[in-house]
Amino acid sequence: MESRRKRKIGAVRIARFAALYRSACADLALADAYQLPPNTIQYLHQLVGRCHNQIYRSRSFMIRTWLAEAFLVVPQRIFLEKCMWFSFVLFWGTFLGAMFLAGHPASPYPDFAKDFVGQETLNGMSKMHENSVSSGGSASKIGWYLVNNGGIGLRCFVLGLFIVPGIFVIAYNGATIGTVFGYMYTQPQWGTFSQFVTAHAPFELMAVVIAGAAGFKLGFSVIETGGLSRGASLRKAGRESVPLMCVFTVLFCLAALIEGTLSPSSAPYWTKALVAVISSGILMFYFAVLGFPKGGLRATR
């Protein structure tokens, strides 16, 4: 069997090998039970281990299987994930509502931005974006944004485990970012602000949504167990939330790469807008087109 010419061995001999393997396992169990000499037990251990490696060999990496999992199974699971939709509506609902209150002329609360984030924060944003698109990008900026964005994502994920704090942090992030967008729209620095945020915003904001969804997935699994024990439900949710974690990690990395290079550069706005359009198209294609249910998967928590 170790010669790796199994096709030439034949089915009869392979079946005989399996029977001998079972006998060797039984002999090893008896040797342990009767405390036979250590060299005998060691010999049987080595023999059983060699046999085990021939019968239960690890599967080799198959690019076709990996691509099918990444671009067919995972998008559909995310699309059907209830926690994903909950996080999406929570974040974008608070984002759009805060942006309207902070920047729309018909807002019923003209001082919303100042009261919500504070005048000092608003002044700091205006000052920062007076000249935020002429400094150029660098590797250090990519690293800083990666750490900063990763911190936001981890905070949303961890607090999502406790549901109520997760709801608060997702809603707070959505409202804060929406408030800044709405306020900056009314300021002279809107031009440079939009120049800075346009390119990386799709990946970064979607990553926040997915990070919260991954945390909610684990948090709700303790409450809604589906007939399983709480531990088993949590383990099942942990396995199912891995694709969400992988996706938001990739999106945060892409956002940091764009934010540290293209966003602060003096490239023309149409270039940054084109990157934003392409990024949004990639997200829509992955989550909506590839993720639209095609049968075989059911909605999860």
Secondary structure, DSSP 8 states (H G I E B T S, - for coil): -TTS-HHHH-HHHHHHHHHHHHHHHHHHHHHHHTT--HHHHHHHHHHHHHHHHHHS------HHHHHHIIIIIHHHHHHHBHHHHHHHHHHHHHHHHHHHHHH-TT-S-TTHHHHHH-HHHHHHHHHHTTSTTSS---HHHHHHHHHHHHHHHHHHHHHHTTSHHHHHHHHHHHHHHHHHHHHHHTSTTHHHHHHHHTTTHHHHHHHHHHHHHHHHHHHHHHH--TTS-HHHHHHHHHHHHHHHHHHHHHHHHHHHHHHHHTTTS---HHHHHHHHHHHHHHHHIIIIITTS--SS---B-
